[in-house]
Amino acid sequence: MNNNKIWLSPPSIGGSELEYIQNALESNWVSQYGSNIDEFEKKLEQYLGENSHVSALSSGTAAIHLGLKLLKVEEGDFVICQSFTFVASANPILYLKAIPVFVDSEKDTWNICPNALEDAIKFCLSKGKKPKAIIAVSSYGMPFKVDEILALSKKYEIPVLEDSAEALGSKYKNKPCGTFGDLSVISFNGNKIITTSGGGILVSKTQSEKDKILFLATQSKDKADYYSHSEIGYNYKMSNISAGIGRGQMEVLEERIKQKRENHEFYKNLIENLEGFTLFSEPNEDFFSNFWLNTIMIENSNLSPEILKKHFAEVNIETRYLWKPMHLQPLYEKYHFFGNNFCGELFDRGLCLPSGTSLTDTCKDTISGVFKIMSI
């Protein structure tokens, strides 16, 4: 890794990770069982609160896949998914040969629009099939409009698979993300607020669901003295080594949230004095974001994300375009989309900014210099 480069969201090691990894190596528990997994799951259950049953898996994508399996999604079923998201939110729908139905974002949170969601539900019902699930994403760490989405879930009796891959530490009305869905997902990929190098969790409401997740994640082995399999299973369990990294990372989670939010304050103070940029921020006091990534909309008609990205690259700063919505992707463009394409506007005019927890004052000065030049 180029240490002179200002990266978008690099991993940040806390200090205890090596101790937990070493313990796993010395005890020879290096695969998919061991105390690191047990303790990592326990710490997360304590963090998320009552009725949170955590299953540590190999990735957030694996967690979404198993979540859809638990919700009994099958071939030909409709699954409604937020369009403005990373492709991993939608791909598991196709794994199961189900049919994605995409929904636009609303302007307050950039997440799933309640009005467009209800239109999508009514469309599915008009086709004679109630959707099996709603995948609602908390993009860039910002919670979606929980009350409105859960009200529609209850009204139409459609379960919510909460994709809080980017939102560990974020809250809605003081309740943590990862607890709102019938099932919920959090990612620990290398660029997330804390990491296990690669991994994720599926959060369920009951122990019986957790038991089922473990069964599916370990090749669906029947209870027998020999290898017996009655349904398809997967090799999706997190390793004890990765969980050791996670244990160390959990010890610094609150500090990482604090650092991420300090980054947001830096951008807020910078951009409020510049014309042509709007920083994506919490819409009101109900929302508490971890600000995993800080993002902007460019309002200057003479400036584009491509131009700004190029200027950042010239001084060795990594930036990234906002998500290209799923309904605009070649893989998914044939599927139905409901909304006014606000998420398309986000992609056209937005940019993600460096948001690592190791941003120094020197880094911030360099970032500020680019903005000040471009705003002239």
C-alpha positions as CSV (number, residue, x, y, z in Angstrom):
1,M,0.0,0.0,0.0
2,N,1.3,3.5,-0.9
3,N,1.6,5.2,2.4
4,N,1.9,8.6,0.8
5,K,-1.5,8.3,-0.8
6,I,-4.7,9.5,0.9
7,W,-7.0,6.5,0.6
8,L,-10.8,6.6,0.6
9,S,-11.3,4.3,3.6
10,P,-8.3,2.1,4.6
11,P,-8.4,-0.4,7.4
12,S,-7.2,0.8,10.8
13,I,-5.7,-1.8,13.2
14,G,-6.5,-1.3,16.9
15,G,-3.7,-3.2,18.6
16,S,-5.2,-6.4,20.1
17,E,-5.8,-8.2,16.9
18,L,-2.5,-9.9,16.8
19,E,-2.9,-11.3,20.3
20,Y,-6.3,-12.9,19.4
21,I,-4.8,-14.3,16.1
22,Q,-1.8,-15.7,18.0
23,N,-4.1,-17.4,20.5
24,A,-5.9,-19.1,17.7
25,L,-2.7,-20.3,16.1
26,E,-1.3,-21.6,19.4
27,S,-4.5,-23.4,20.2
28,N,-4.7,-24.8,16.6
29,W,-8.3,-23.4,16.2
30,V,-7.7,-21.8,12.9
31,S,-10.7,-22.8,10.8
32,Q,-14.5,-22.3,11.4
33,Y,-14.7,-23.0,15.2
34,G,-13.0,-21.5,18.2
35,S,-13.3,-19.0,21.0
36,N,-12.7,-16.0,18.8
37,I,-15.9,-16.7,16.9
38,D,-17.9,-17.2,20.1
39,E,-16.5,-14.0,21.7
40,F,-16.9,-11.9,18.6
41,E,-20.5,-12.9,18.2
42,K,-21.1,-12.3,21.9
43,K,-19.6,-8.8,21.8
44,L,-21.7,-7.9,18.8
45,E,-24.9,-9.2,20.5
46,Q,-24.1,-7.1,23.5
47,Y,-23.5,-4.1,21.3
48,L,-26.7,-4.5,19.3
49,G,-28.8,-5.2,22.3
50,E,-31.7,-7.5,23.3
51,N,-33.0,-10.2,20.9
52,S,-30.0,-9.8,18.6
53,H,-28.6,-13.2,17.7
54,V,-25.4,-12.9,15.7
55,S,-24.0,-15.4,13.2
56,A,-20.4,-14.6,12.0
57,L,-20.1,-15.4,8.3
58,S,-17.5,-15.2,5.5
59,S,-18.9,-12.0,4.0
60,G,-21.8,-9.6,4.0
61,T,-22.9,-11.0,0.7
62,A,-23.1,-14.5,2.2
63,A,-25.2,-13.0,5.0
64,I,-27.7,-11.5,2.5
65,H,-27.9,-14.8,0.6
66,L,-28.6,-16.8,3.8
67,G,-31.1,-14.1,4.9
68,L,-33.1,-14.5,1.7
69,K,-32.9,-18.3,2.2
70,L,-34.3,-18.0,5.7
71,L,-37.1,-15.8,4.2
72,K,-37.9,-18.7,1.9
73,V,-37.1,-16.8,-1.3
74,E,-37.3,-19.2,-4.3
75,E,-37.1,-19.2,-8.0
76,G,-39.6,-16.8,-9.6
77,D,-40.3,-14.8,-6.4
78,F,-40.3,-11.1,-6.3
79,V,-37.7,-9.4,-4.0
80,I,-37.8,-5.6,-3.8
81,C,-34.4,-4.0,-3.5
82,Q,-33.1,-0.4,-3.1
83,S,-31.5,0.5,-6.5
84,F,-28.9,2.9,-5.0
85,T,-26.5,0.4,-3.5
86,F,-23.5,-1.9,-4.1
87,V,-24.2,-4.8,-6.4
88,A,-23.8,-7.3,-3.4
89,S,-27.2,-6.2,-2.1
90,A,-28.9,-7.5,-5.2
91,N,-26.8,-10.4,-6.5
92,P,-28.1,-12.9,-4.0
93,I,-31.6,-12.4,-5.4
94,L,-30.2,-13.8,-8.7
95,Y,-28.4,-16.6,-6.9
96,L,-31.8,-17.9,-5.9
97,K,-33.3,-17.3,-9.4
98,A,-35.7,-14.8,-7.9
99,I,-36.8,-11.6,-9.6
100,P,-35.4,-8.2,-8.4
101,V,-37.7,-5.2,-8.4
102,F,-35.8,-2.0,-7.9
103,V,-36.9,1.1,-6.0
104,D,-35.6,4.7,-6.1
105,S,-34.1,6.7,-3.2
106,E,-35.6,9.7,-1.4
107,K,-33.7,13.0,-0.9
108,D,-33.4,13.0,2.9
109,T,-31.4,9.9,3.4
110,W,-30.6,8.8,-0.1
111,N,-32.2,5.4,0.8
112,I,-35.3,3.5,-0.2
113,C,-38.2,5.8,-1.0
114,P,-41.4,4.8,0.9
115,N,-43.7,6.1,-1.9
116,A,-41.8,4.2,-4.7
117,L,-41.6,1.2,-2.4
118,E,-45.4,1.1,-2.1
119,D,-45.8,1.5,-5.9
120,A,-43.4,-1.5,-6.3
121,I,-45.4,-3.6,-3.8
122,K,-48.7,-2.8,-5.6
123,F,-47.1,-3.8,-9.0
124,C,-46.0,-7.1,-7.6
125,L,-49.5,-7.7,-6.1
126,S,-51.1,-6.9,-9.5
127,K,-49.0,-9.7,-11.0
128,G,-50.5,-12.1,-8.4
129,K,-47.4,-12.5,-6.2
130,K,-46.6,-10.7,-3.0
131,P,-42.9,-9.9,-2.7
132,K,-41.0,-12.3,-0.4
133,A,-38.7,-9.6,1.0
134,I,-37.8,-5.9,1.0
135,I,-34.0,-5.2,1.0
136,A,-33.5,-1.8,2.6
137,V,-30.0,-0.4,2.7
138,S,-28.4,2.2,5.0
139,S,-26.1,3.7,2.4
140,Y,-22.8,5.2,3.5
141,G,-23.8,4.7,7.1
142,M,-27.0,6.8,6.9
143,P,-30.1,4.9,8.3
144,F,-33.0,4.6,6.0
145,K,-36.4,6.0,7.0
146,V,-37.1,3.1,9.4
147,D,-40.6,4.1,10.6
148,E,-42.0,4.5,7.1
149,I,-40.4,1.3,5.7
150,L,-41.4,-0.8,8.7
151,A,-45.0,0.5,8.5
152,L,-45.2,-0.7,4.9
153,S,-43.6,-4.0,5.9
154,K,-46.3,-4.4,8.5
155,K,-49.1,-3.2,6.2
156,Y,-48.4,-5.7,3.5
157,E,-46.9,-8.4,5.7
158,I,-43.6,-8.4,3.8
159,P,-40.4,-9.0,5.8
160,V,-37.5,-6.6,5.7
161,L,-33.9,-7.8,5.2
162,E,-31.9,-4.8,6.6
163,D,-28.7,-4.2,4.7
164,S,-26.6,-2.2,7.2
165,A,-23.4,-3.4,5.7
166,E,-21.9,0.1,6.0
167,A,-23.8,1.2,9.2
168,L,-22.3,-0.4,12.3
169,G,-22.5,2.3,14.9
170,S,-25.3,4.2,13.2
171,K,-28.6,4.7,14.9
172,Y,-32.2,5.7,14.3
173,K,-34.0,7.2,17.2
174,N,-31.2,5.9,19.4
175,K,-31.6,2.3,18.3
176,P,-28.7,0.7,16.5
177,C,-28.7,-0.2,12.8
178,G,-28.6,-3.9,12.5
179,T,-31.7,-4.4,14.6
180,F,-34.5,-3.1,12.4
181,G,-35.0,-5.9,10.0
182,D,-36.6,-9.3,10.4
183,L,-33.1,-10.2,9.6
184,S,-30.2,-7.8,9.4
185,V,-26.7,-7.7,7.7
186,I,-23.5,-6.0,8.7
187,S,-20.2,-6.2,6.7
188,F,-16.6,-6.3,7.9
189,N,-14.9,-5.9,4.6
190,G,-11.5,-4.2,4.7
191,N,-12.9,-0.8,4.0
192,K,-15.7,-0.8,6.6
193,I,-15.6,1.0,9.9
194,I,-14.1,-2.1,11.5
195,T,-12.9,-5.1,9.7
196,T,-12.3,-8.8,10.0
197,S,-10.2,-8.6,6.7
198,G,-13.3,-10.0,5.0
199,G,-16.5,-11.1,6.7
200,G,-20.0,-10.2,7.8
201,I,-22.8,-11.1,10.2
202,L,-26.4,-12.1,9.8
203,V,-28.5,-10.8,12.8
204,S,-31.6,-12.8,13.6
205,K,-34.3,-12.4,16.3
206,T,-34.3,-15.9,17.7
207,Q,-31.9,-18.6,18.7
208,S,-33.7,-21.1,16.4
209,E,-33.0,-18.8,13.4
210,K,-29.3,-18.6,14.5
211,D,-29.2,-22.4,14.6
212,K,-30.6,-22.6,11.1
213,I,-28.1,-20.1,9.8
214,L,-25.2,-22.1,11.3
215,F,-26.7,-25.3,9.7
216,L,-26.9,-23.6,6.3
217,A,-23.4,-22.0,6.6
218,T,-21.7,-25.3,7.4
219,Q,-23.0,-27.3,4.4
220,S,-26.3,-28.3,5.9
221,K,-25.0,-31.4,7.6
222,D,-27.8,-33.5,9.0
223,K,-27.6,-34.9,12.5
224,A,-26.0,-38.3,11.9
225,D,-22.8,-40.2,12.6
226,Y,-21.8,-39.9,8.9
227,Y,-22.1,-37.1,6.3
228,S,-25.7,-36.8,5.4
229,H,-27.3,-33.9,3.5
230,S,-31.0,-33.3,2.9
231,E,-30.8,-29.7,1.5
232,I,-28.3,-27.4,-0.1
233,G,-25.7,-25.9,2.2
234,Y,-22.9,-23.4,1.9
235,N,-19.3,-22.9,3.2
236,Y,-20.1,-19.5,4.7
237,K,-18.9,-19.5,8.3
238,M,-16.3,-17.0,9.4
239,S,-12.9,-18.4,10.4
240,N,-11.5,-18.2,13.9
241,I,-8.6,-16.2,12.6
242,S,-10.8,-13.5,11.0
243,A,-13.0,-13.4,14.1
244,G,-9.8,-12.7,16.1
245,I,-9.2,-9.6,14.1
246,G,-12.9,-8.7,14.7
247,R,-12.4,-9.1,18.5
248,G,-9.6,-6.6,18.4
249,Q,-11.5,-4.2,16.2
250,M,-14.6,-4.2,18.5
251,E,-12.3,-2.8,21.3
252,V,-11.8,0.4,19.2
253,L,-15.3,0.7,17.6
254,E,-16.4,3.7,19.6
255,E,-13.2,5.5,18.8
256,R,-13.6,4.7,15.1
257,I,-17.1,6.2,15.1
258,K,-15.8,9.3,16.9
259,Q,-13.0,9.7,14.3
260,K,-15.4,9.2,11.4
261,R,-17.8,11.8,12.7
262,E,-14.8,14.2,13.2
263,N,-14.0,13.7,9.6
264,H,-17.6,14.8,8.8
265,E,-17.2,17.9,10.9
266,F,-14.0,18.7,8.9
267,Y,-15.9,18.5,5.6
268,K,-18.8,20.4,7.0
269,N,-16.6,23.3,8.1
270,L,-14.8,23.2,4.8
271,I,-17.7,23.0,2.4
272,E,-20.0,25.4,4.2
273,N,-17.6,28.2,3.1
274,L,-17.4,27.1,-0.5
275,E,-20.0,27.4,-3.3
276,G,-21.0,24.6,-5.5
277,F,-20.9,21.7,-3.1
278,T,-23.5,20.1,-0.7
279,L,-22.3,17.7,2.0
280,F,-24.6,14.7,2.6
281,S,-25.6,15.0,6.3
282,E,-28.2,13.7,8.8
283,P,-31.7,15.1,8.0
284,N,-32.7,15.6,11.6
285,E,-32.0,14.5,15.2
286,D,-33.6,11.1,14.7
287,F,-30.7,10.0,12.5
288,F,-27.2,9.3,13.8
289,S,-24.7,8.3,11.1
290,N,-21.3,6.7,11.5
291,F,-20.4,8.6,8.3
292,W,-18.6,5.6,7.0
293,L,-18.0,7.6,3.9
294,N,-18.4,11.3,3.4
295,T,-20.1,12.2,0.2
296,I,-21.0,15.4,-1.7
297,M,-23.2,16.6,-4.5
298,I,-21.7,18.9,-7.0
299,E,-24.0,21.8,-7.8
300,N,-21.6,23.8,-10.0
301,S,-22.7,23.2,-13.6
302,N,-19.1,23.7,-14.8
303,L,-17.8,21.0,-12.6
304,S,-18.4,17.2,-12.7
305,P,-17.4,14.3,-10.5
306,E,-15.0,13.2,-13.2
307,I,-13.2,16.5,-13.2
308,L,-13.0,16.8,-9.4
309,K,-11.9,13.1,-9.2
310,K,-9.1,13.9,-11.6
311,H,-7.9,16.8,-9.6
312,F,-7.8,14.8,-6.4
313,A,-5.9,12.0,-8.2
314,E,-3.3,14.5,-9.4
315,V,-2.3,15.1,-5.7
316,N,-2.5,11.3,-4.9
317,I,-5.9,11.4,-3.2
318,E,-8.4,8.5,-3.8
319,T,-12.0,9.4,-4.3
320,R,-14.9,7.4,-5.8
321,Y,-18.1,7.9,-7.7
322,L,-21.3,7.3,-5.8
323,W,-23.1,4.0,-6.5
324,K,-24.3,3.5,-10.0
325,P,-27.9,2.4,-9.4
326,M,-28.7,-1.2,-10.0
327,H,-31.5,-0.4,-12.5
328,L,-28.8,1.3,-14.7
329,Q,-26.4,-1.6,-14.5
330,P,-26.1,-3.9,-17.6
331,L,-26.8,-6.9,-15.4
332,Y,-30.1,-5.5,-14.0
333,E,-31.4,-3.0,-16.6
334,K,-34.1,-5.4,-17.8
335,Y,-35.8,-5.4,-14.4
336,H,-38.6,-3.1,-13.2
337,F,-37.7,0.1,-11.5
338,F,-40.1,2.4,-9.5
339,G,-39.4,6.1,-8.8
340,N,-38.2,9.3,-10.5
341,N,-34.5,8.3,-10.9
342,F,-33.3,10.5,-8.1
343,C,-30.6,7.9,-7.5
344,G,-29.5,8.4,-11.0
345,E,-29.0,12.1,-10.2
346,L,-26.9,11.1,-7.3
347,F,-24.7,9.0,-9.5
348,D,-24.4,11.8,-12.1
349,R,-23.4,14.5,-9.6
350,G,-21.9,12.9,-6.5
351,L,-18.5,11.9,-5.2
352,C,-17.2,10.0,-2.2
353,L,-14.4,11.7,-0.3
354,P,-11.5,10.2,1.8
355,S,-13.0,9.2,5.2
356,G,-10.4,7.0,6.8
357,T,-9.9,7.2,10.6
358,S,-6.2,8.0,10.1
359,L,-6.7,11.3,8.2
360,T,-4.0,13.7,9.6
361,D,-4.1,17.5,9.6
362,T,-1.7,17.4,6.7
363,C,-4.1,15.2,4.7
364,K,-6.9,17.5,5.5
365,D,-4.9,20.5,4.3
366,T,-4.2,18.8,1.0
367,I,-7.9,17.9,0.6
368,S,-8.9,21.5,1.5
369,G,-6.5,22.8,-1.1
370,V,-8.2,20.9,-3.9
371,F,-11.6,22.2,-2.9
372,K,-10.5,25.8,-2.7
373,I,-8.9,25.7,-6.1
374,M,-12.0,24.0,-7.7
375,S,-14.4,26.5,-6.1
376,I,-12.8,29.6,-7.6
